[in-house]
Amino acid sequence: MSAIAIYSWLSWVLGTVACALIGVILFSIPVAILAGAGTPDVMQEHNKFFSTLTGCLIICACFYKTRSIIITTLFGAAIFGLTFKVFMN
């Protein structure tokens, strides 16, 4: 294997890894915004902490599985609502 082939392969691997890393960082921004939006509610009403934490964890897991912020937001809101209803009664 020549030095040029090794350099070409190495640059391709590093480029792929860097691109994947940047993709994960960019896809994490909406999840961080959604998690930050729930913070004032939890600070005012401490009884919503468990429901908000559950919804946030579901949002993170669903987003990394589907990569769709719309489906993730709807699913996270549904889980938040269910846990809020179950644990508030």
All heavy atoms as an XYZ file, in Angstrom:
672
protein
N       0.855     -1.170      0.000
C       0.000      0.000      0.000
C       0.902      1.235      0.000
O       1.794      1.370      0.823
C      -0.884     -0.045      1.237
C      -2.086      0.836      1.153
S      -3.187      0.506      2.561
C      -4.708      0.739      1.758
N       0.626      2.126     -0.902
C       1.488      3.306     -1.031
C       1.114      4.359      0.011
O       0.047      4.316      0.628
C       1.363      3.898     -2.435
O       0.064      4.433     -2.601
N       2.005      5.296      0.185
C       1.790      6.368      1.157
C       0.611      7.240      0.742
O      -0.139      7.727      1.600
C       3.055      7.203      1.298
N       0.402      7.422     -0.541
C      -0.713      8.242     -1.017
C      -2.043      7.558     -0.699
O      -3.005      8.203     -0.279
C      -0.570      8.515     -2.537
C       0.660      9.368     -2.780
C      -1.807      9.192     -3.085
C       0.997      9.556     -4.235
N      -2.111      6.257     -0.876
C      -3.336      5.517     -0.577
C      -3.642      5.561      0.925
O      -4.795      5.721      1.325
C      -3.215      4.083     -1.046
N      -2.610      5.424      1.742
C      -2.803      5.495      3.194
C      -3.274      6.882      3.600
O      -4.209      7.027      4.395
C      -1.503      5.109      3.938
C      -1.199      3.641      3.705
C      -1.622      5.400      5.428
C       0.144      3.199      4.224
N      -2.674      7.922      3.036
C      -3.079      9.299      3.339
C      -4.517      9.549      2.891
O      -5.294     10.177      3.609
C      -2.129     10.291      2.658
C      -2.551     11.720      2.828
C      -2.366     12.369      4.049
C      -3.174     12.418      1.801
C      -2.764     13.672      4.228
C      -3.587     13.720      1.967
C      -3.379     14.346      3.179
O      -3.783     15.635      3.350
N      -4.871      9.050      1.733
C      -6.227      9.234      1.219
C      -7.241      8.539      2.129
O      -8.286      9.111      2.456
C      -6.313      8.677     -0.200
O      -7.628      8.726     -0.660
N      -6.939      7.317      2.529
C      -7.842      6.577      3.410
C      -7.961      7.259      4.768
O      -9.058      7.404      5.313
C      -7.331      5.152      3.578
C      -8.185      4.338      4.504
C      -9.358      3.733      4.215
C      -7.926      4.078      5.888
N      -9.852      3.095      5.315
C      -8.995      3.294      6.369
C      -6.905      4.425      6.751
C      -9.062      2.859      7.678
C      -6.978      3.988      8.067
C      -8.051      3.214      8.514
N      -6.839      7.710      5.319
C      -6.842      8.366      6.625
C      -7.618      9.675      6.587
O      -8.383      9.980      7.504
C      -5.402      8.600      7.093
C      -5.218      9.102      8.521
C      -5.810      8.099      9.498
C      -3.766      9.338      8.818
N      -7.454     10.457      5.537
C      -8.196     11.715      5.441
C      -9.693     11.453      5.286
O     -10.517     12.188      5.819
C      -7.675     12.565      4.293
O      -7.934     11.946      3.057
N     -10.056     10.387      4.579
C     -11.472     10.041      4.439
C     -12.068      9.643      5.788
O     -13.164     10.065      6.151
C     -11.631      8.900      3.441
C     -13.052      8.444      3.321
C     -14.057      9.043      2.624
C     -13.632      7.298      3.950
N     -15.221      8.340      2.771
C     -14.989      7.252      3.584
C     -13.134      6.308      4.783
C     -15.852      6.263      4.024
C     -13.999      5.322      5.214
C     -15.332      5.313      4.832
N     -11.336      8.830      6.560
C     -11.823      8.392      7.876
C     -11.961      9.583      8.812
O     -12.984      9.733      9.489
C     -10.877      7.320      8.474
C     -11.198      7.073      9.934
C     -10.971      6.033      7.677
N     -10.965     10.435      8.868
C     -11.027     11.599      9.756
C     -12.122     12.562      9.331
O     -12.795     13.162     10.174
C      -9.671     12.299      9.806
C      -8.554     11.516     10.502
C      -7.248     12.281     10.426
C      -8.919     11.219     11.938
N     -12.316     12.724      8.032
C     -13.396     13.584      7.547
C     -14.759     13.041      7.908
O     -15.660     13.789      8.281
N     -14.928     11.738      7.825
C     -16.204     11.099      8.173
C     -16.485     11.243      9.668
O     -17.603     11.561     10.068
C     -16.180      9.617      7.780
O     -15.881      9.522      6.394
C     -17.503      8.957      8.057
N     -15.481     11.038     10.488
C     -15.646     11.157     11.940
C     -15.971     12.602     12.314
O     -16.862     12.860     13.126
C     -14.388     10.647     12.679
C     -14.429     11.012     14.146
C     -14.250      9.155     12.497
N     -15.267     13.560     11.714
C     -15.514     14.964     12.018
C     -16.918     15.373     11.587
O     -17.607     16.097     12.304
C     -14.470     15.842     11.333
N     -17.351     14.889     10.430
C     -18.687     15.212      9.940
C     -19.755     14.631     10.866
O     -20.749     15.282     11.166
C     -18.856     14.690      8.518
S     -20.409     15.154      7.768
N     -19.566     13.417     11.330
C     -20.515     12.791     12.247
C     -20.561     13.524     13.581
O     -21.632     13.722     14.150
C     -20.153     11.329     12.463
N     -19.417     13.956     14.066
C     -19.355     14.687     15.323
C     -20.065     16.030     15.211
O     -20.831     16.417     16.102
C     -17.897     14.884     15.740
C     -17.646     15.379     17.150
C     -18.215     14.387     18.155
C     -16.181     15.561     17.385
N     -19.856     16.726     14.120
C     -20.531     18.011     13.905
C     -22.033     17.789     13.779
O     -22.828     18.573     14.290
C     -19.949     18.711     12.665
C     -18.534     19.188     12.968
C     -20.818     19.891     12.247
C     -17.792     19.718     11.765
N     -22.447     16.701     13.125
C     -23.866     16.390     13.005
C     -24.526     16.158     14.347
O     -25.632     16.638     14.603
N     -23.855     15.447     15.228
C     -24.402     15.202     16.570
C     -24.531     16.511     17.336
O     -25.539     16.758     18.004
C     -23.524     14.191     17.338
C     -23.887     14.152     18.807
C     -23.645     12.817     16.720
N     -23.539     17.372     17.219
C     -23.586     18.663     17.914
C     -24.727     19.517     17.380
O     -25.489     20.113     18.149
C     -22.231     19.387     17.793
C     -21.171     18.644     18.609
C     -22.345     20.831     18.258
C     -19.763     19.120     18.367
N     -24.881     19.574     16.063
C     -25.955     20.378     15.478
C     -27.333     19.810     15.794
O     -28.284     20.568     15.998
C     -25.761     20.500     13.969
C     -24.597     21.381     13.530
C     -24.473     21.359     12.014
C     -24.777     22.800     14.024
N     -27.464     18.491     15.839
C     -28.748     17.888     16.177
C     -29.070     18.034     17.660
O     -30.221     17.912     18.048
C     -28.772     16.411     15.794
C     -29.083     16.170     14.351
C     -28.255     15.395     13.577
C     -30.209     16.724     13.764
C     -28.541     15.167     12.242
C     -30.505     16.507     12.439
C     -29.666     15.719     11.672
N     -28.068     18.303     18.494
C     -28.302     18.453     19.928
C     -28.848     19.828     20.286
O     -29.413     19.992     21.370
C     -27.005     18.219     20.697
O     -26.551     16.912     20.487
N     -28.695     20.804     19.423
C     -29.137     22.171     19.727
C     -30.640     22.239     19.983
O     -31.067     22.813     20.996
C     -28.675     23.142     18.629
C     -27.157     23.276     18.668
C     -29.332     24.508     18.797
C     -26.568     24.044     17.509
N     -31.519     21.677     19.128
C     -32.958     21.748     19.442
C     -33.330     21.026     20.728
O     -34.220     21.479     21.455
C     -33.626     21.084     18.241
C     -32.629     21.101     17.159
C     -31.290     21.089     17.822
N     -32.661     19.941     21.034
C     -32.954     19.223     22.278
C     -32.578     20.087     23.473
O     -33.313     20.155     24.460
C     -32.212     17.868     22.300
C     -32.376     17.185     23.634
C     -32.700     16.977     21.178
N     -31.461     20.786     23.393
C     -31.048     21.672     24.488
C     -32.025     22.836     24.642
O     -32.326     23.255     25.770
C     -29.643     22.195     24.222
N     -32.531     23.348     23.547
C     -33.504     24.439     23.615
C     -34.795     23.960     24.276
O     -35.371     24.648     25.124
C     -33.772     25.007     22.208
C     -32.541     25.759     21.715
C     -34.984     25.927     22.205
C     -32.604     26.173     20.267
N     -35.256     22.777     23.905
C     -36.471     22.235     24.519
C     -36.278     21.956     26.003
O     -37.177     22.188     26.811
C     -36.898     20.956     23.795
C     -37.505     21.159     22.414
C     -37.692     19.816     21.731
C     -38.815     21.886     22.509
N     -35.113     21.457     26.378
C     -34.846     21.191     27.796
C     -34.754     22.503     28.577
O     -35.244     22.594     29.705
C     -33.560     20.398     27.943
N     -34.152     23.509     27.988
C     -34.049     24.808     28.657
C     -35.374     25.524     28.791
O     -35.581     26.315     29.702
N     -36.296     25.247     27.887
C     -37.606     25.901     27.946
C     -38.420     25.417     29.142
O     -39.285     26.143     29.637
C     -38.366     25.646     26.651
N     -38.163     24.227     29.635
C     -38.915     23.711     30.772
C     -38.366     24.121     32.121
O     -39.017     23.925     33.147
N     -37.193     24.722     32.146
C     -36.554     25.076     33.417
C     -37.352     26.090     34.243
O     -37.507     25.899     35.454
C     -35.122     25.581     33.159
O     -34.414     24.570     32.445
C     -34.404     25.896     34.445
N     -37.882     27.189     33.670
C     -38.636     28.131     34.506
C     -39.865     27.515     35.169
O     -40.191     27.852     36.309
C     -39.047     29.238     33.526
C     -38.065     29.159     32.428
C     -37.695     27.718     32.324
N     -40.546     26.602     34.469
C     -41.708     25.938     35.073
C     -41.309     25.112     36.285
O     -42.001     25.111     37.300
C     -42.399     25.026     34.058
C     -43.147     25.811     32.997
O     -43.486     26.974     33.270
O     -43.371     25.250     31.909
N     -40.198     24.404     36.189
C     -39.745     23.567     37.290
C     -39.291     24.431     38.459
O     -39.510     24.080     39.624
C     -38.611     22.622     36.825
C     -38.008     21.874     37.985
C     -39.143     21.649     35.797
N     -38.691     25.576     38.171
C     -38.244     26.452     39.253
C     -39.426     27.060     39.998
O     -39.347     27.280     41.209
C     -37.342     27.548     38.693
C     -36.008     27.019     38.207
S     -34.978     28.257     37.422
C     -34.610     29.326     38.788
N     -40.523     27.323     39.309
C     -41.699     27.899     39.967
C     -42.541     26.842     40.665
O     -43.073     27.071     41.749
C     -42.554     28.648     38.947
C     -41.911     29.922     38.463
C     -42.729     30.607     37.386
O     -43.743     30.084     36.940
N     -42.285     31.775     36.970
N     -42.710     25.694     40.020
C     -43.534     24.626     40.588
C     -42.696     23.357     40.682
O     -42.499     22.654     39.706
C     -44.758     24.384     39.706
C     -45.644     25.612     39.579
C     -46.803     25.371     38.648
O     -47.352     24.241     38.678
O     -47.149     26.280     37.900
N     -42.207     23.070     41.883
C     -41.295     21.945     42.086
C     -41.965     20.597     41.883
O     -41.288     19.598     41.649
C     -40.684     22.008     43.485
C     -39.882     23.247     43.711
N     -38.698     23.484     43.078
C     -40.125     24.340     44.489
C     -38.221     24.654     43.455
N     -39.064     25.197     44.301
N     -43.274     20.548     41.955
C     -43.957     19.263     41.787
C     -43.954     18.789     40.333
O     -44.325     17.657     40.064
C     -45.386     19.330     42.316
C     -46.194     20.435     41.654
O     -45.667     21.227     40.894
N     -47.467     20.488     41.969
N     -43.544     19.615     39.397
C     -43.457     19.215     37.989
C     -42.087     18.648     37.625
O     -41.844     18.323     36.474
C     -43.732     20.413     37.070
C     -45.152     20.886     37.062
C     -45.319     21.983     36.028
C     -46.743     22.455     35.956
N     -46.876     23.516     34.952
N     -41.197     18.512     38.607
C     -39.835     18.094     38.302
C     -39.764     16.708     37.669
O     -39.119     16.516     36.647
C     -38.961     18.127     39.565
C     -37.573     17.610     39.331
C     -36.663     18.356     38.618
C     -37.186     16.363     39.798
C     -35.388     17.882     38.384
C     -35.924     15.882     39.573
C     -35.029     16.640     38.864
N     -40.438     15.729     38.272
C     -40.355     14.358     37.755
C     -40.953     14.255     36.355
O     -40.396     13.596     35.476
C     -41.044     13.378     38.703
C     -40.926     11.955     38.263
C     -39.702     11.310     38.324
C     -42.016     11.277     37.764
C     -39.569      9.994     37.903
C     -41.899      9.969     37.350
C     -40.675      9.335     37.410
N     -42.077     14.927     36.150
C     -42.710     14.897     34.823
C     -41.826     15.559     33.779
O     -41.692     15.053     32.657
C     -44.058     15.605     34.876
O     -44.906     14.994     35.801
N     -41.220     16.680     34.130
C     -40.342     17.381     33.198
C     -39.086     16.563     32.915
O     -38.640     16.484     31.762
C     -39.956     18.763     33.756
O     -41.153     19.478     34.067
C     -39.162     19.558     32.758
N     -38.533     15.948     33.928
C     -37.350     15.110     33.732
C     -37.665     13.918     32.834
O     -36.897     13.599     31.921
C     -36.822     14.629     35.081
C     -35.587     13.736     35.043
C     -34.400     14.523     34.484
C     -35.272     13.212     36.414
N     -38.794     13.280     33.063
C     -39.204     12.154     32.220
C     -39.408     12.590     30.781
O     -38.939     11.934     29.845
C     -40.499     11.523     32.763
O     -40.315     11.199     34.127
C     -40.873     10.295     31.979
N     -40.100     13.722     30.584
C     -40.313     14.237     29.232
C     -39.015     14.586     28.535
O     -38.836     14.301     27.346
N     -38.084     15.170     29.262
C     -36.789     15.547     28.678
C     -35.983     14.310     28.285
O     -35.369     14.287     27.213
C     -36.013     16.411     29.658
S     -34.461     17.016     29.012
N     -35.972     13.302     29.129
C     -35.251     12.071     28.797
C     -35.863     11.373     27.587
O     -35.145     10.860     26.727
C     -35.226     11.132     30.003
C     -34.377     11.607     31.183
C     -34.514     10.644     32.345
C     -32.932     11.777     30.775
N     -37.188     11.394     27.504
C     -37.857     10.804     26.341
C     -37.535     11.605     25.088
O     -37.291     11.036     24.015
C     -39.380     10.737     26.576
C     -39.698      9.727     27.662
C     -40.127     10.407     25.292
C     -39.301      8.309     27.352
N     -37.493     12.927     25.215
C     -37.140     13.771     24.068
C     -35.732     13.444     23.581
O     -35.498     13.288     22.380
C     -37.268     15.267     24.435
C     -38.741     15.659     24.448
C     -36.503     16.147     23.469
C     -38.995     17.056     24.942
N     -34.797     13.329     24.499
C     -33.415     13.022     24.105
C     -33.325     11.654     23.428
O     -32.712     11.528     22.367
C     -32.500     13.061     25.328
S     -32.278     14.691     26.010
N     -33.941     10.654     24.035
C     -33.863      9.299     23.469
C     -34.565      9.214     22.121
O     -34.034      8.636     21.163
C     -34.475      8.298     24.443
N     -35.729      9.812     22.021
C     -36.498      9.748     20.777
C     -35.810     10.555     19.673
O     -35.815     10.146     18.516
C     -37.905     10.266     21.021
S     -39.011     10.113     19.625
N     -35.205     11.688     20.027
C     -34.564     12.512     19.011
C     -33.360     11.806     18.411
O     -33.155     11.836     17.200
C     -34.144     13.858     19.600
C     -33.569     14.782     18.575
C     -34.392     15.403     17.663
C     -32.218     15.020     18.509
C     -33.878     16.248     16.704
C     -31.697     15.859     17.569
C     -32.523     16.482     16.664
N     -32.560     11.168     19.235
C     -31.392     10.474     18.709
C     -31.778      9.210     17.944
O     -31.009      8.734     17.130
C     -30.394     10.165     19.811
C     -29.638     11.399     20.202
C     -29.820     11.985     21.441
C     -28.774     12.016     19.311
C     -29.149     13.132     21.784
C     -28.105     13.160     19.647
C     -28.287     13.715     20.884
O     -27.634     14.860     21.225
N     -32.981      8.703     18.200
C     -33.441      7.534     17.449
C     -34.060      7.933     16.105
O     -33.789      7.314     15.085
C     -34.449      6.759     18.297
C     -34.905      5.476     17.704
C     -33.809      4.459     17.710
C     -34.350      3.139     17.211
N     -33.297      2.203     16.952
N     -34.892      8.995     16.102
C     -35.636      9.351     14.893
C     -35.030     10.496     14.106
O     -35.290     10.628     12.917
C     -37.077      9.742     15.249
O     -37.062     10.912     16.052
C     -37.798      8.611     15.943
N     -34.288     11.384     14.752
C     -33.728     12.592     14.134
C     -34.817     13.522     13.584
O     -34.585     14.293     12.672
C     -32.750     12.259     13.012
C     -31.553     11.491     13.435
C     -30.573     12.373     14.129
N     -29.313     11.647     14.284
C     -28.533     11.806     15.306
N     -28.841     12.654     16.235
N     -27.422     11.131     15.409
N     -36.006     13.434     14.136
C     -37.113     14.291     13.730
C     -37.581     15.075     14.944
O     -38.090     14.502     15.908
C     -38.261     13.460     13.170
O     -39.391     14.277     12.969
N     -37.422     16.386     14.906
C     -37.762     17.209     16.058
C     -39.272     17.296     16.253
O     -39.753     17.441     17.374
C     -37.111     18.609     15.946
C     -37.125     19.339     17.292
C     -37.776     19.441     14.874
C     -36.297     18.712     18.339
N     -40.049     17.156     15.179
C     -41.506     17.254     15.293
C     -42.065     16.042     16.025
O     -42.826     16.174     16.986
C     -42.135     17.406     13.896
C     -41.671     18.712     13.266
C     -43.649     17.367     13.973
C     -41.998     18.853     11.810
N     -41.696     14.852     15.586
C     -42.161     13.625     16.241
C     -41.661     13.581     17.679
O     -42.393     13.203     18.595
C     -41.687     12.386     15.453
C     -42.356     12.354     14.085
C     -41.962     11.102     16.225
C     -41.784     11.317     13.148
N     -40.431     13.999     17.876
C     -39.839     13.994     19.212
C     -40.595     14.913     20.156
O     -40.878     14.550     21.296
C     -38.365     14.423     19.127
O     -37.680     13.503     18.292
C     -37.724     14.474     20.476
N     -40.915     16.115     19.704
C     -41.623     17.075     20.547
C     -43.016     16.563     20.900
O     -43.449     16.659     22.057
C     -41.728     18.426     19.833
O     -40.421     18.858     19.460
C     -42.337     19.477     20.732
N     -43.729     16.020     19.925
C     -45.065     15.484     20.197
C     -45.014     14.308     21.166
O     -45.821     14.221     22.103
C     -45.732     15.065     18.885
C     -46.067     16.196     17.920
C     -46.566     15.632     16.607
C     -47.090     17.129     18.536
N     -44.073     13.413     20.969
C     -43.944     12.253     21.838
C     -43.529     12.672     23.252
O     -44.066     12.163     24.240
C     -42.944     11.266     21.243
C     -42.974      9.917     21.863
C     -44.115      9.145     21.812
C     -41.861      9.409     22.507
C     -44.155      7.893     22.392
C     -41.889      8.161     23.084
C     -43.037      7.398     23.026
N     -42.582     13.605     23.359
C     -42.152     14.093     24.668
C     -43.275     14.795     25.413
O     -43.424     14.631     26.623
N     -44.075     15.577     24.689
C     -45.207     16.263     25.323
C     -46.256     15.263     25.800
O     -46.846     15.435     26.868
C     -45.820     17.253     24.342
N     -46.484     14.229     25.017
C     -47.456     13.201     25.420
C     -46.987     12.474     26.672
O     -47.778     12.257     27.608
C     -47.679     12.214     24.272
N     -45.723     12.116     26.722
C     -45.190     11.429     27.907
C     -45.207     12.360     29.120
O     -45.543     11.935     30.233
C     -43.762     10.909     27.629
C     -43.800      9.843     26.541
C     -43.115     10.376     28.888
C     -44.603      8.612     26.890
N     -44.874     13.636     28.912
C     -44.945     14.605     30.014
C     -46.366     14.682     30.552
O     -46.590     14.657     31.760
C     -44.480     15.986     29.549
C     -44.751     17.071     30.551
C     -43.916     17.248     31.626
C     -45.859     17.896     30.430
C     -44.166     18.236     32.572
C     -46.117     18.883     31.348
C     -45.268     19.054     32.429
N     -47.337     14.791     29.649
C     -48.726     14.884     30.078
C     -49.192     13.654     30.832
O     -49.894     13.761     31.843
N     -48.799     12.480     30.355
C     -49.190     11.250     31.041
C     -48.564     11.138     32.426
O     -49.244     10.804     33.397
C     -48.814     10.032     30.197
C     -49.655      9.794     28.953
C     -49.073      8.655     28.130
C     -51.103      9.487     29.342
N     -47.277     11.418     32.527
C     -46.642     11.340     33.843
C     -47.156     12.418     34.783
O     -47.300     12.199     35.981
C     -45.109     11.435     33.743
O     -44.751     12.624     33.039
C     -44.530     10.227     33.054
N     -47.481     13.581     34.238
C     -48.033     14.654     35.080
C     -49.401     14.253     35.623
O     -49.686     14.450     36.801
C     -48.142     15.944     34.257
C     -48.506     17.139     35.070
C     -47.595     17.701     35.940
C     -49.767     17.691     34.967
C     -47.937     18.813     36.690
C     -50.119     18.790     35.708
C     -49.207     19.360     36.575
N     -50.230     13.663     34.780
C     -51.554     13.224     35.227
C     -51.457     12.096     36.255
O     -52.179     12.070     37.250
C     -52.397     12.753     34.041
C     -53.015     13.836     33.252
C     -54.142     14.435     34.045
C     -54.900     15.419     33.175
N     -55.890     16.144     33.922
N     -50.568     11.138     36.012
C     -50.451      9.982     36.899
C     -49.906     10.393     38.260
O     -50.426      9.993     39.304
C     -49.569      8.886     36.264
C     -49.183      7.824     37.271
C     -50.273      8.266     35.067
N     -48.856     11.228     38.282
C     -48.206     11.549     39.546
C     -48.796     12.756     40.253
O     -48.460     13.017     41.395
C     -46.703     11.741     39.333
C     -45.986     10.462     39.063
C     -45.549     10.155     37.782
C     -45.784      9.551     40.068
C     -44.913      8.968     37.528
C     -45.138      8.346     39.815
C     -44.700      8.064     38.540
N     -49.694     13.496     39.620
C     -50.307     14.638     40.293
C     -51.621     14.263     40.979
O     -52.154     15.017     41.754
C     -50.564     15.777     39.294
C     -49.309     16.453     38.836
S     -48.287     17.098     40.178
C     -49.316     18.386     40.803
N     -52.168     13.090     40.693
C     -53.412     12.671     41.320
C     -53.171     11.835     42.541
O     -52.262     11.249     42.822
C     -54.280     11.893     40.328
C     -54.844     12.831     39.272
O     -55.023     14.001     39.541
N     -55.069     12.296     38.101
